[in-house]
């Protein structure tokens, strides 16, 4: 029997810079595509002429949430599929689905076609869970986790700079650039096709790069060059994982259970050697508590993203008075209208918000994660999060000379909390996963739960904004989000501290 030793694998102790970089490139196109609709969603609904203009915020929420509804229904499915067929095919399929979704929205002439396009993109997209699974499989050292798990949110922040900028600058080009896009041109007929077409091109580029450069990370489906040095090939056992072919039994890497860590091994500190097989239940108390925290955060964070452009573009009430200079009955709750900014101005503000988020992700998060520790930082950020939503209703009472500085100050506060909390939750999800064999399912569950909350948040927030506007209280939607964040600030303490605290930087 002839044994052939595999090629030298990638150093498992080294930070996987190259593959994370390629994964980030593939990831970048998606947030650009998904956030580009935010600046013009409200205007798109009014373009469809659905009737009552006051309800446009509600229908804009439905349009945005259609993607999340379909994604929520399919998130766990795609996570399980990635456990069976590999991460890379599912990831590329999600990019293809998003690309076709953008094109359908761009050529839609009524709200139903646009809704079907958004839903189609969500049905084919399981990328959130799959990408987090790939990051978890690429990173093998706990000290690398804060930096690695901050990369994808970092990329998302770049996407949130470019996406709203594309949506704000290129929406309705016939109206904004009549010389370049005259009457009778394709983009005059479809005023919102151009930003969607640009995003579709970016997605196509990411698909090509991912197909040729991205490596499969599933433990049982990697090419032999990536397997450990103690992997052998023989005629009887095509792929064996063993440091000694005689002392250790053969393991077929094509087996469905391959990739799970052996019970009692050093890589599996939470399992005991007495167990016959690693625990694989994903519905334990700790995971469920983290999922609830993730759902609460996702809901109120999505309400912010949905309300922000509507609030900024809504007409500013003439002669707005400070709330406490009026009668007590109209004091706190008197907040008519929004800020009256143009669509282009809103697109640029959202791009600056992305730059602020980028700074928080690249500089602030790694520093605080190292100094404070993952668990304690999670509690601090989640417990004080409601302040974000209490600041926004004060903007209409700021003088116009100070409006933009105050807007950016509010966005800085918001991104401090938002950008820190999300990667903290992702790290806690990975640490709570009982076995690498179910990592795809756990991340799929997280993606589905988050998508379900993103589905609910826009129409609810839009409806509350429409109701509040009728009664001169557009702040109603912001106060409702603050209430949900208060619930999250209490619930976060139900997330138990990890047993292996050595993994928590700064918590030893």
N, C-alpha and C positions, 0 to 999 in steps of 0.2 A: 504494500500500500504506500503510495507516494504522497508526501505532505508538502504543500507549497505555502510558504509564509507570505502574508499580505504585505503590501507596501506600507511605508511609514505613515501613521495616521497624523491628523492634526493634534497638536499639543493640547490635551484636555484642560491644562491649568492656565493656558494663555487666553487672553480676552479675544473673542472671535470677531475682530474688527472688520475683516473683509466681508464676511457673510452678513453681518448686521448692517453694513453699509449698503450691500445689494438689496437686502430686505427693506431697508429704509427708502431706497429709490422706488421700489415697487409700491411701497406703502404711500409714498408722497402723493401720487396722482389721485388717490381716493378721497382724502380730505379736501383737496382742491375741487373735485367734482361735487362732493356733498355740500360744501359750504358756499359754493358759488351761487346757489339758488337763494340763500338767505336775504341778500339785499333786494332782490326783485320779486320774491314770492308774493308779497302783498300786491305789487303792481301787476304781476302776471294774472292774479285772480281778478283784479279789476278789469284787465284787458279781456278776460273771458266774458265779462258782462253778465255776472250771475244774478244781478238784481239789486238787492239792498247793499249799498256800499259799506254800511256800518258792520256788516257781517263778513267783510273781506278778511279780517284777521282770523276769524274762525275757519274759513275755507282754506286760507293759507296754511293754517295749522294742520288741516287734514291732508293737504298736498305734501307737506314735509313728513308727516307721520306715516303716510302710506308705505314709504320705504321701510321704516322701523317696524311697522306691523308685520310685513312679510318677513323681515329679517328675524323678528322674534319667533315666528312660527317655525323657521328653518334653522335657527342657530344651533340647537343641540344636534339636529340631523347632520349638518355639515361637519360639526365637531366629531361625531361618530364616524362619518364617512372618511374624514382625514385620518382617523385611527386605523382604518382598513386599507385605504388606497394610497395614503401619503398626504403630506401637507401641501406640497407644491401644486398638484393638479387642482385641488380645491381652491387654493389661493388664486391661481390664474383664471379659473372659471368665475370667481367672484369679480375679478377685474373686467372680464368680458361682459358679464351681466350688467355691471355698472355703466360700461361704455354704451351698450344698447339702450339702457335706461335714459342716459343723457340725451341721446339722439331723439328718442320718442318724445321727451318733454320739449325739446327744441322745436319740433314740427307740430306739436299739438295745437289744435284749433279750438278745443273745448276742454273743460276741466276733466272730463272722463278719460280722454286719451292720456292726459298728463298723469292722472291717478294710476292708470294701468301701467304706464311707463315706469313710474316710481315704484310700484308694487313689484314689477318684474325684476327690477334691479335688486330689491330686497330679497326676493325669493332665491335668487342665484348667488347671493352674497353671504358667505360665512367668514369673511376675512378677519373680523375683529378677534374672534376666538382662535382662529388658526394662526394668526400672526403672533398672538401672545403665547400660544403653544410652541411655536418655532423659537421664539426668544428664550422660553424656559428650557427647551432642549439644547439650544446652543450654549447656554450659560450653565456651567457646572460648579462654579465656586461661589459661595454665598457673598463673599466680599465684592464680587462683580455685579451683584443683582441691582443695587441702586442705580449704578451707571447704565447697565444694560436695559433695565425696565423703564428708564427715563428717555431712551432713544426714540421709541415709537411715539410717545406723547410729544417729544421734541419735534419729530417730523410732522405730527399732526399740527403743531403750532405753526410750522412753516406753511403747511397747507392752508391754515386759517388766515395767513397773511395773503397768499396768492389767490385763494378761492374767492373771497369777497371782493378783492380788487378786480378780478376778471369779471365777476358778476356785475359789479357796480359800474365799471368802465365800458363794458361791451354790450350791456343790455340795451335793447331798443336803439341800435346804431343809426337807423334812419332818422330818428328824432334828434340824436345827439351829434351825429356827423353826417348831415344831409348831403354834403359834397361827395363824400366817399361812398355813401349808400343811398342813391337817389330813389325817388318814387318809382315803383315797378320792379325794383330789385328783389331778389330772394329774401334778403334780410328785412326788407320793408314789409313783406307779407308775413314773415315769421320773425317778429321783433326780438324774440328771446332765443333764437337759434344759435347766434354767433358765440355767446359764452359757453353754451352746451357743446358746440362743435369743437371749440378750443380744448375743453376738458376731455372730450372723447379722444382727441389726438394725443393728449398727455397720457391717457389710459392705455392707448395702443402702444406707445413707447414703453410704458412700464411692463406691459405684457411681453413684448419682445425681449426686453432686458431680463425679465424674470425667467423666461423660458430658457435662455442661453446661459445665464450666469448664476442663477440661484440653485443651491444644492438642497436636496431632500434632507430633512432633519429627523424624520421618523426613525427610531432606533433600529427597526427591523427592515428598513428599506433603503438604507444608505449603501452606496457603492463600496466595494471592498477596500478601496484606498483610504476610506474614512474610518474603517473598523480598527479596534485596538491591535497592538502588536501580537497579542496572544491568540489571534484568530487564525485558524488553519483551514486548508481546503484538502479534502480527500475524496476518493472515488465513492466511498460508502456514505459519508456525511458531507454534503456539498459545502456547507458553511458551519464551522464549529467555533464556539466561543470557549476557549480553554487555554490555560497557561501550560498544561501538560496533558497531552492527548490520552495518556494512560490513567492518570490519577483522577481526572475530572470527567464526568459524563458529557457526551456530546449534546449541543444545543443547536437545533435547526433554526436559523434566523428567519425562516419563512413562517414559523409558528406564530399564531395570533397572539400568544402570551409573551413573545419575546419583547424585551424592552423594559419589563418590570424588574425592579431591583430585588435581589434575593433577600428573603427575610433574615434579619439579624446581621446584615452586612453593614460596613461602615457608612455606606452611602444611604442607609435606611435606618437612621437613629430612632425613629418612632416605632419600629417594628421589633419584635422579640424573636429570638431564634426558635422559641417553642411553637411559633405559629407555622402552620403547614403551608400557608400562602399569604402574600401581602394583602392587607385589607383594601378593598376596592370600592366600598360604598362612598358615593359622593354626597350623600344626604345626612352627614353628621352635623351636630349642633354648631360646630365652629364654622364650617363652610356655609351653612345656612345663615348664620349671623352676618358673615361677611357679604353674602349675596344680598341680604336685606339692606345693609349699608350701601352697597353698590347701587341698588335700585333707588333708594332715597336720593343719593347723590345724583344719579343719572337723571332722575325726574326734574329736580329743581335746577340742575345745570342746563338741561334742555329748555326749560321754560325761559331761562335767561337768554339763551341764544335765539329763541324764537321771538321774544318780546323786544329785544334790543333794536332791530331795524324798524319794527312797527312803531315803537315808542319814539324813535328818533325822526321818522318820516312823517308821523302824524302832525297835523297842524297845531301850532302853538297858540294857545288861547290869548287873545289880545288883552293887554293890560293885566297880566297875571300878577296877583298879589301874594306876598309871603303868607303862608298858611296861618300864622299866629296873629296877623293884623286884622283878620276878619272876625266874624262872630264865632263864639265857641262851638256852635253847631256845625260850622263849616271849617273848623280849624285843621285838624290832622287829615281829614278825609277829603278835603277840597283839593282836587288836583285835575283840572280840566285839560284835555289834550296832551300833546307831546312836545317835541322840540322844533318841529317844522323844518328839518334839514332836508337837503336834496338827496336823491338816490346816489349820486356820485360822491357826495360828502360822506354819506353813511358807509359806502364801500371803502373809502379811504380810512375812516375811523376804525372799521372792523379790521382793516389791514394793519393799522397801528396796534390794535389790540393783539393781533397775532404776533407782532414783534415784541410786545410786552410779555406775552406768554412764552415766547422763545427765550427771553432772558430768564424768566422764572424757572424754566425747565433746565436750561443749560448751566445756570450759576446757582440759583437759590436752592433748588431741590437737592442736588448732590451735597451741598454744604450742610444744610439742615438735617438731611438724612444721616449724615455721618456724625454730626455733633449731637443731635437729639436722640436718634434712634428711630427705627421704622414704626414701632408700636406706639411710643409716646407721641411722636409727631402726628400720627394718624388721629389719636384722641384729641390733641390740641386743635388741629385743623377742623375736624368734624364738629367739635363742640362749639366753636366760635363762628361757624360758617354763616349763620343767619344775618350777620351784619351786612353782607354783600347786598342783600335784597332790600334792606332798609335805607340804603344810601340812594338808590336810583330814583325814588319819587321826589327827591329834593331838587333834581336838576332843573325843572321848569322855573324854579324861583331864583336861579342864579342869573346874574346880569350877563348880557351877551358878550361883554368884554372879557369875562372870566369863564365863559361857558366851556370852551374847549379844554383849558387846563383842568377844570373840575371834572369834565368827562373822562379825561385820561387818568386822573387820580382815582376815580371810581373804578375804572377798568383795571388799573394796577392792583387795587385791593381785590377785585373779583378774581383776577388771574392768579394772584398769590394763593388764594384758597383752592381754586379749581385745579390749577396745574399741579399743586402738591398732592391733593387728595387722590387723584386718579391713579398715578403710579404706585402710591402706597397701597391702595386696594388691590392692585394687580400682584404686588409682591406678597401680600397676605394671602391671596387666593392660591398662589403657587405653593407657599409654605404649608397651607392647610390641605393640599391635595395628598391623599393617602398613598398614591402609587403613580409612578410615571406612566403606567399602562392606561390610566384613566385621565391623564392630563388634558387630552383633547376633549373628553366629555365635560370635564369641569369648566374648561374655558368656553366650550360651547354653551353650557348652562349659563355662565356669566354673560356671554354675548346675547343669548336669548332673553335673559332677565333684563339686561340693560336696554335691549331693543324694544321690549314691551313697554318699558317706562318712557323711552323716547317716543314711542307711538302715542301714548296717552298725553304726554306733556304739552305738545303744541296746540292741539284743539282745545284742551281745557284752558290753557293760558290765554289762547285767542278768544275763547268764549268769555272768560272773566274780564278781559280787556274791553271787549265789546259792551258787556253789561256795565262795567265801570264807566265807560265813556258816556253812556246814556244818562248817568247820574253825576257827571262831573267828578268822577273818581277813578281815573285810569290807574291810580296806584293800587287799586284792588288786586290786580293780578300780581303785582310785586309783593304785596302783603301776604297773599296766599302762598307764594313761593317761600317767603320767609317762615311761614308757619310750618311748611313741610321740612325746611332746613332745621327748625327747632326740634321737630320729631327726630331727625337724624342726629342732632347733637345729644339727645338722650339715648337713642338706640345704640350709638357707637360703643357705649360702655358694656354692651352685651357681647362684644367681640373679645374673646379671651386672649390673653397673652400667650404667644407660642411657647411650647415647653422647652424647645432648644433655643434658649436665649442667646447662645453664642453666635447665632446667625444675625442677631440684631446689633448693628453697629452702634456703639455708644451706650449699650444697655447692659453691659457686663457688670 
